Amino acid sequence: MKNYVQPGRTITLAAPYAVASGDGLLVGAIFGIATASAILAEQVEACLVGVFDLKKTASQAWSVGDKIYWDNTNKEATKTVGTNTLIGAAVEAVGNGAGETIGRVRLNGTA
């Protein structure tokens, strides 16, 4: 196929804000996980698919299979739809305790 470019599991994006390796980033309709640290507008590789542990909204319980969204204001994963961007689904249940701030998410590769 002459028009094939790449598998698309990771792509290079301009960081929309400063990110550390493992941080979520949203560029338009593309959500990914930074593979390295980058300052604003610096090029960074972003993973678009896979399972990642992400900072989540505290005091919010998740069940396996819940749709998970990216809250770009607070830079965290959430079940709250609102104006947030769909990024994938929860693959592990997590409680709603104030200290339960990490959730496991399977990214869906699209936003």
Backbone torsions as a table, in degrees:
resi	resn	phi	psi	omega
1	MET	NA	119.6	-178.2
2	LYS	-74.1	-22.8	-175.1
3	ASN	-95.1	2.4	178.3
4	TYR	-70.7	134.5	-178.6
5	VAL	-109.8	-55.2	-177.2
6	GLN	-168.1	166.6	179.1
7	PRO	-64.8	-30.4	177.4
8	GLY	84.6	14.3	177.5
9	ARG	-72.2	-33.1	173.1
10	THR	-132.4	147.7	175.7
11	ILE	-141.4	162.0	177.7
12	THR	-93.0	129.5	179.3
13	LEU	-131.1	157.1	169.9
14	ALA	-82.6	124.6	-179.1
15	ALA	-58.9	125.0	-179.1
16	PRO	-77.9	-9.5	177.4
17	TYR	-166.2	168.9	179.0
18	ALA	-63.2	132.9	179.4
19	VAL	-131.7	152.4	171.8
20	ALA	-106.1	160.6	176.6
21	SER	-54.9	128.8	-179.6
22	GLY	94.9	-7.6	177.8
23	ASP	-79.0	149.0	172.2
24	GLY	-78.6	149.0	175.2
25	LEU	-145.2	143.3	-178.2
26	LEU	-121.7	120.7	177.7
27	VAL	-121.7	104.7	-174.9
28	GLY	60.2	-118.9	179.4
29	ALA	-99.6	9.2	-178.1
30	ILE	-104.3	121.4	175.0
31	PHE	-110.5	136.7	176.9
32	GLY	-151.9	176.7	178.1
33	ILE	-112.5	124.0	-179.0
34	ALA	-63.8	133.3	178.6
35	THR	-89.7	-8.8	179.6
36	ALA	-154.0	170.0	175.6
37	SER	-77.3	148.4	178.2
38	ALA	-153.8	146.5	174.4
39	ILE	-88.4	169.1	178.6
40	LEU	-48.5	129.2	176.1
41	ALA	74.7	-4.4	176.7
42	GLU	-75.0	145.2	178.1
43	GLN	-68.9	135.4	179.4
44	VAL	-144.8	140.6	174.0
45	GLU	-75.8	137.6	179.8
46	ALA	-128.1	129.1	174.3
47	CYS	-79.4	131.1	-178.0
48	LEU	-102.3	-19.2	-179.7
49	VAL	-134.7	156.4	-180.0
50	GLY	130.5	-177.6	179.4
51	VAL	-113.3	127.9	-175.2
52	PHE	-135.1	147.4	169.6
53	ASP	-88.0	121.8	-177.0
54	LEU	-124.4	150.0	171.8
55	LYS	-59.6	134.3	-179.4
56	LYS	-125.5	166.8	175.8
57	THR	-60.6	125.2	177.8
58	ALA	-66.7	156.2	178.0
59	SER	59.8	32.7	177.7
60	GLN	-132.0	116.9	179.0
61	ALA	-81.2	143.9	175.4
62	TRP	-121.4	145.0	172.0
63	SER	-112.6	155.5	177.1
64	VAL	-57.2	130.9	178.7
65	GLY	92.8	-8.0	176.4
66	ASP	-59.8	139.7	172.5
67	LYS	-68.4	136.4	-178.8
68	ILE	-120.0	137.9	-175.3
69	TYR	-118.8	159.8	176.0
70	TRP	-102.7	120.6	174.2
71	ASP	-90.5	99.0	-174.2
72	ASN	-72.8	-18.2	176.0
73	THR	-72.1	-47.9	-178.2
74	ASN	-94.3	-3.1	179.9
75	LYS	53.8	54.4	179.5
76	GLU	-151.5	160.4	177.4
77	ALA	-84.5	148.1	-175.9
78	THR	-154.7	159.4	171.5
79	LYS	-87.6	-10.8	-176.8
80	THR	-71.8	124.7	-178.2
81	VAL	-75.0	-73.6	-179.6
82	GLY	43.6	-128.6	177.8
83	THR	-98.0	10.7	-178.1
84	ASN	-74.4	160.4	-175.1
85	THR	-101.0	128.1	176.6
86	LEU	-63.9	127.4	-179.7
87	ILE	-120.1	-16.6	-178.1
88	GLY	162.9	-148.1	-176.7
89	ALA	-139.1	149.0	176.0
90	ALA	-70.0	136.5	178.1
91	VAL	-112.0	-2.0	173.8
92	GLU	-142.0	144.8	174.1
93	ALA	-72.5	146.4	176.0
94	VAL	-142.9	143.5	-176.3
95	GLY	-78.0	-178.9	-177.9
96	ASN	-107.3	20.1	177.2
97	GLY	-67.2	151.1	-178.1
98	ALA	-59.5	-27.4	180.0
99	GLY	-89.5	-3.8	-179.2
100	GLU	-90.9	84.8	-171.1
101	THR	-113.6	11.9	177.9
102	ILE	-123.9	132.8	177.2
103	GLY	-128.7	146.0	-179.8
104	ARG	-94.8	123.4	-173.0
105	VAL	-127.0	135.1	169.8
106	ARG	-94.5	114.3	179.2
107	LEU	-69.2	143.7	-178.6
108	ASN	-94.7	-1.5	175.5
109	GLY	81.1	-3.9	176.8
110	THR	-138.8	170.1	176.2
111	ALA	-123.2	NA	NA
